[in-house]
Amino acid sequence: MKLKSFGCSFLYGSELQDRDCTWPGIVARQLGLPHYNYSIEGAGNLRIMESILSHADANDICIVNWTWIDRFDYISGAVLCHQIPIPMQIFISADFIASIAIC
């Protein structure tokens, strides 16, 4: 039995100095299981699902972290690319702030 994780950068561990310290890695260590991390930085849900279908087996414990719904994958030539949305800028008017302060 193996513990396999699938997701985006949150499970990949891109913010960590030691990628064995992802939370699925810690769970695998606690259970005494080998950990295989199939997560990819910037991956969309389609890429995550493709990875699950390619690597998950019936005897595995799988941890799946779905990503943002507006992140998607596409193929450009022979390359799988990721589209990461740019957060919307929110502009708040002075009148709106004043109305909150009054409440």
JOQUI-V226455 format. One record per residue. N is the residue number from 1. PHI is phi in degrees with one decimal (* if undefined). BURIAL is I if it has 16 or more other ideal C-beta (glycine too) atoms within 10 Angstrom, else O. Layout:
BEGIN
n/phi/burial
N/PHI/BURIAL
N/PHI/BURIAL
END
This chain:
BEGIN
n/phi/burial
1/*/O
2/-129.3/O
3/-104.2/I
4/-120.5/I
5/-120.3/I
6/-134.2/I
7/169.0/I
8/-104.4/I
9/-63.1/I
10/-63.4/O
11/-93.8/I
12/-64.1/I
13/88.6/I
14/-64.4/O
15/-90.2/O
16/-100.5/O
17/-72.3/O
18/-116.6/O
19/-69.3/O
20/-74.9/O
21/-96.5/O
22/-66.3/I
23/-65.4/O
24/-65.3/I
25/-63.3/I
26/-67.5/O
27/-61.3/O
28/-60.6/I
29/-63.0/O
30/-64.6/O
31/-88.0/O
32/72.1/O
33/-111.8/O
34/-71.5/O
35/-113.6/I
36/-119.0/I
37/-102.3/I
38/-99.2/I
39/-72.3/I
40/-134.4/I
41/-59.7/O
42/78.4/I
43/-66.8/I
44/-91.3/I
45/-64.6/I
46/-64.5/O
47/-66.4/I
48/-63.5/I
49/-63.7/O
50/-61.0/O
51/-67.1/I
52/-62.2/O
53/-64.0/O
54/-83.7/O
55/-121.8/O
56/-82.6/I
57/-120.1/O
58/-60.0/O
59/-91.1/O
60/-87.7/O
61/-97.5/I
62/-115.2/I
63/-111.2/I
64/-119.0/I
65/-118.5/I
66/-70.0/O
67/-99.5/I
68/-58.7/O
69/-67.9/O
70/-93.4/O
71/-94.1/I
72/-139.6/I
73/-112.9/I
74/-150.0/O
75/-106.5/O
76/-118.7/O
77/69.8/O
78/-109.4/O
79/-109.7/O
80/-83.4/O
81/-114.2/O
82/-119.6/I
83/-110.2/O
84/-105.7/I
85/-67.3/O
86/-90.1/O
87/-57.5/O
88/-67.3/O
89/-83.4/O
90/-108.9/O
91/-106.1/O
92/-111.1/O
93/-78.7/O
94/-62.2/O
95/-62.8/O
96/-64.8/O
97/-62.8/O
98/-63.4/O
99/-67.5/O
100/-70.5/O
101/-63.5/O
102/-70.8/O
103/-66.3/O
END
